[in-house]
Amino acid sequence: MPPLFAFFVAALTALPVWAVELVMVDQPGCVYCARWEAEIGPIYPKTSEGRFAPLRRVNIRDVQEDVDLKRRVVFTPTFLVVEDGAELIRLEGYPGMDFFWPLLDEILRETTDYIGETP
């Protein structure tokens, strides 16, 4: 195997492959997107939900090219639980952190093999 090819194979196999991800559909000027970013954004990757379904941000204009959607995204933010590139379920809007966490936990449990943190 040529050294350069071996390097690329090693580099690609070292990259994580996420079967499930949380896609945040946003757009410039979205007030609720900014609110989510301020309240949840910094801590999301550190949570069990964030480790199970890493966050990926996609502009509303690009989402149809990026994800196999069940229906068109109209509102921002919209949070899509995506597995292998296909939408499983979505949360539309951001009603605040007190509602976001329980809703996300519920939809992850219902649509994936997520079990959350044990007490």
Sine and cosine of phi, psi and omega as CSV:
sin_phi,cos_phi,sin_psi,cos_psi,sin_omega,cos_omega
0.00,0.00,0.80,-0.61,0.03,-1.00
-0.86,0.50,0.59,-0.80,-0.06,-1.00
-0.84,0.54,-0.65,0.76,-0.02,-1.00
-0.91,0.41,-0.68,0.74,0.03,-1.00
-0.89,0.46,-0.69,0.72,0.02,-1.00
-0.87,0.49,-0.63,0.78,0.03,-1.00
-0.88,0.48,-0.73,0.69,-0.01,-1.00
-0.91,0.41,-0.63,0.77,0.04,-1.00
-0.89,0.46,-0.71,0.70,0.02,-1.00
-0.89,0.45,-0.66,0.75,0.00,-1.00
-0.91,0.42,-0.68,0.74,-0.01,-1.00
-0.93,0.37,-0.62,0.79,0.00,-1.00
-0.96,0.30,-0.33,0.94,0.03,-1.00
-0.99,0.16,-0.30,0.95,-0.01,-1.00
-0.97,0.25,0.65,-0.76,0.03,-1.00
-0.94,0.34,0.56,-0.83,0.08,-1.00
-0.91,-0.42,0.88,-0.47,-0.03,-1.00
-0.99,-0.16,0.90,-0.44,0.05,-1.00
-0.97,0.26,-0.61,0.79,-0.01,-1.00
-0.89,-0.45,0.70,-0.72,0.08,-1.00
-0.61,-0.79,0.36,-0.93,0.11,-0.99
-0.97,-0.24,0.90,-0.44,0.01,-1.00
-0.98,-0.18,0.87,-0.50,0.06,-1.00
-1.00,-0.10,0.91,-0.42,0.04,-1.00
-1.00,-0.03,0.85,-0.53,-0.05,-1.00
-0.70,-0.71,-0.04,-1.00,0.08,-1.00
-0.38,-0.93,0.42,-0.91,0.03,-1.00
-0.85,0.53,0.66,-0.75,0.04,-1.00
1.00,0.09,0.04,1.00,-0.01,-1.00
-0.97,0.25,0.94,-0.34,-0.05,-1.00
-0.90,0.43,-0.67,0.74,-0.03,-1.00
-0.95,0.30,-0.46,0.89,0.12,-0.99
-0.90,0.43,-0.70,0.71,0.02,-1.00
-0.90,0.43,-0.62,0.78,0.03,-1.00
-0.91,0.42,-0.71,0.71,0.05,-1.00
-0.86,0.50,-0.70,0.71,-0.02,-1.00
-0.86,0.51,-0.66,0.76,-0.01,-1.00
-0.95,0.31,-0.65,0.76,-0.11,-0.99
-1.00,0.05,-0.60,0.80,-0.14,-0.99
-0.92,-0.40,-0.61,0.79,-0.11,-0.99
-0.71,0.70,-0.78,0.63,-0.06,-1.00
-0.92,0.40,-0.50,0.86,-0.07,-1.00
-0.99,-0.12,-0.30,0.95,-0.10,-1.00
-0.80,0.60,-0.74,0.67,-0.04,-1.00
-0.90,0.44,-0.32,0.95,-0.04,-1.00
-1.00,0.01,-0.13,0.99,-0.06,-1.00
-1.00,-0.01,0.26,-0.97,0.05,-1.00
-0.89,0.45,-0.59,0.81,0.05,-1.00
-0.90,0.44,-0.69,0.72,-0.01,-1.00
-0.92,0.39,-0.56,0.83,0.06,-1.00
-0.96,0.30,-0.58,0.81,0.00,-1.00
-0.97,0.26,-0.69,0.72,-0.05,-1.00
-0.80,-0.60,0.99,0.13,-0.01,-1.00
-0.83,0.56,0.54,-0.84,-0.05,-1.00
-0.99,0.12,0.66,-0.75,0.15,-0.99
-0.70,-0.71,0.77,-0.63,0.00,-1.00
-1.00,-0.09,0.68,-0.73,0.02,-1.00
-0.68,-0.73,0.71,-0.70,0.07,-1.00
-0.93,0.37,0.59,-0.81,-0.04,-1.00
-0.84,0.55,-0.49,0.87,0.00,-1.00
-0.96,0.27,-0.34,0.94,-0.08,-1.00
-0.96,-0.28,-0.14,0.99,-0.17,-0.99
-0.90,0.44,-0.58,0.81,-0.03,-1.00
-0.92,0.39,-0.44,0.90,0.05,-1.00
-0.99,0.16,-0.33,0.94,-0.17,-0.99
-0.98,-0.20,-0.50,0.87,-0.12,-0.99
-0.72,-0.70,0.62,-0.78,0.12,-0.99
-0.98,0.17,0.98,-0.17,-0.12,-0.99
-1.00,0.06,0.51,-0.86,0.14,-0.99
-0.97,0.23,-0.57,0.82,0.08,-1.00
-0.41,-0.91,0.25,-0.97,-0.06,-1.00
-0.89,0.46,0.60,-0.80,0.10,-1.00
-1.00,0.08,0.79,-0.61,-0.05,-1.00
-0.92,-0.40,-0.59,0.81,-0.11,-0.99
-0.95,-0.31,0.49,-0.87,0.16,-0.99
-0.81,-0.59,0.61,-0.79,-0.07,1.00
-0.97,0.22,0.51,-0.86,0.22,-0.98
-0.83,-0.55,0.74,-0.68,-0.01,-1.00
-0.95,-0.31,0.88,-0.48,-0.03,-1.00
-0.96,-0.28,0.81,-0.59,0.19,-0.98
-1.00,0.08,0.89,-0.46,-0.13,-0.99
-0.87,-0.50,0.73,-0.69,0.09,-1.00
-0.82,-0.57,0.82,-0.57,-0.01,-1.00
0.77,0.64,0.65,0.76,0.09,-1.00
1.00,0.07,-0.04,1.00,-0.04,-1.00
-0.90,-0.43,0.68,-0.73,0.03,-1.00
-0.91,0.41,0.75,-0.66,0.11,-0.99
-0.99,-0.12,-0.72,0.70,-0.07,-1.00
-0.30,-0.95,0.26,-0.96,-0.02,-1.00
-0.64,-0.77,0.40,-0.92,0.20,-0.98
-0.90,-0.44,0.81,-0.58,0.01,-1.00
-0.97,-0.26,0.79,-0.61,0.01,-1.00
1.00,0.04,0.07,-1.00,0.04,-1.00
-0.67,-0.74,0.98,-0.18,-0.04,-1.00
-1.00,0.10,0.05,1.00,-0.02,-1.00
0.87,-0.49,0.32,-0.95,-0.11,-0.99
-0.92,0.40,-0.48,0.88,0.00,-1.00
-0.91,0.41,-0.43,0.90,0.03,-1.00
-0.99,-0.12,-0.55,0.83,-0.09,-1.00
-0.87,0.50,-0.78,0.63,-0.09,-1.00
-0.88,0.48,-0.76,0.65,0.01,-1.00
-0.90,0.44,-0.61,0.79,0.02,-1.00
-0.91,0.41,-0.70,0.72,0.01,-1.00
-0.89,0.45,-0.70,0.71,0.03,-1.00
-0.84,0.54,-0.72,0.69,-0.03,-1.00
-0.89,0.46,-0.74,0.68,-0.06,-1.00
-0.95,0.31,-0.53,0.85,0.07,-1.00
-0.91,0.41,-0.67,0.74,0.02,-1.00
-0.91,0.42,-0.63,0.78,-0.06,-1.00
-0.96,0.28,-0.51,0.86,-0.17,-0.99
-0.92,-0.40,-0.13,0.99,-0.04,-1.00
-0.69,-0.73,-0.11,-0.99,0.06,-1.00
-1.00,-0.07,0.37,0.93,0.04,-1.00
-0.90,0.43,0.75,-0.66,0.05,-1.00
-0.90,-0.43,-0.14,0.99,0.04,-1.00
0.96,0.29,-0.13,-0.99,0.03,-1.00
-1.00,0.08,0.59,-0.80,0.06,-1.00
-1.00,0.06,0.62,-0.78,-0.02,-1.00
-0.92,0.40,0.00,0.00,0.00,0.00
